[in-house]
């Protein structure tokens, strides 16, 4: 399967979308690469700390929120070009300052991907 370079995957993150929400945070991903189908959400790391997948909710372009743990090969999440997905993390507040994140997914067309994100929370 073809690998997608991290430099290209970084472009999925909507720069500046990292923000505080309730007792957690959220960010946006916008597909500007190619149509894909997310077959599994396998993890999220924030500043080198793994976050429980159960704390993550994905709100796709159609606005119907789904628990990240519910995304599976039997119930995949389409991610067409131009679509935005909002990723929300509950119970994990972030302090202002720079943060490094990595989103781990399995995309039906290419296999496992690690999406690197660097941003500063104001």
N, C-alpha and C positions, 0 to 999 in steps of 0.2 A: 504494500500500500504506500502511496506517496506521502512523504512527510511534509508538513507545513512549517516553515521556519518560524521561530518565536517572534522575529521582527514583523512578520506578516500577521501573526496571531494577536500581537499587541494592538493592531489597528481595530480589532473588534471592540475594544473598550472605548466608551464615549468619554473622552478626556474631560475631567471636571465634574463628572456625574457622581462621584463618591460623596455621600452626605450622611449625616446622622438622621435616624428615624426612631422615634420612641426610645426603646432601650437597646437599639441596635444600629444597623447602617444599611444602606442600599447603594447600588450602582447599576449602570446600564451597559448593555452590550448591543452593538448594532452590527448586523451582518453586511459587510461590504466586500466579502471575498467570493463566495459561491453558495448556492443553495445547499443546505445540509439538513440532516435529521439527527437530533441528539438522542441517542439510544440509551444513555445513562449519564447521570451526574454522579461522579465518583468521589469528589472531594473539593474542599476549599481550604487553602492555607492563608493565614493573615499574619504577616511578620514572622514567618517560619513556625507558626502554631496552627495545628490542624483544628478545624472547626467541625463540629458534629453536623453531618448532612441533614439530620432531623431539624436543625435550626434554620435551614435555608428554604426559601420559597421563591419560585420562579413565576414571574408574571409575563407571559408572552404577548405578542402583538395583538392577540384577540382579547386581552384583558382578563382572562380566566386564570387566577392564581393556582399553582400546583405545588405541592411539596416536592422538593428536589428528589426525595427518596422514592417518589411515585413515577419518576421518569425511568422507563425500562424499554427493552426491545419490544415488549408487548404493548406498551403505552408510550411511544416515543414523542418527542417534542419537535415539530417542524421548525426550522429556522431559515426561512427564505431570505434571499438578498433584499436588503432594505428594511427588514424587520428588526424591531428592538425588543429585547428581553430585559426586564428589570429583575435583578437578583436582590432579595431582601434577606438579611440575617438578623434573627431575633436573639435577644439575650447576650449580645456581644458588642457592647459600646466601644467606640473607637475614640481615642484622644486626638486632639488636633495635632497636626504634624504630618510628616511623610510616612507612607505605608507601602509595603510590598505585598501583593496578593498573587495567588495562583489558583485558577479555577481548573479543575480536572473533570473532563467529560470524555465520553466515547461517542464519536460521530460515526453514524452508520457507513458513510462513504469513505472515511479515511482511518478509522480506528481511534485509539486513545490520543487525546490532545491535552496539553497543559497551556492554558492561556495566562500569560504573565501580565500583571497590572502594576503600575507604579503611579502613585498620585499623592497629593498632599491635601489633607483634610483641614479646611480653614476654620 
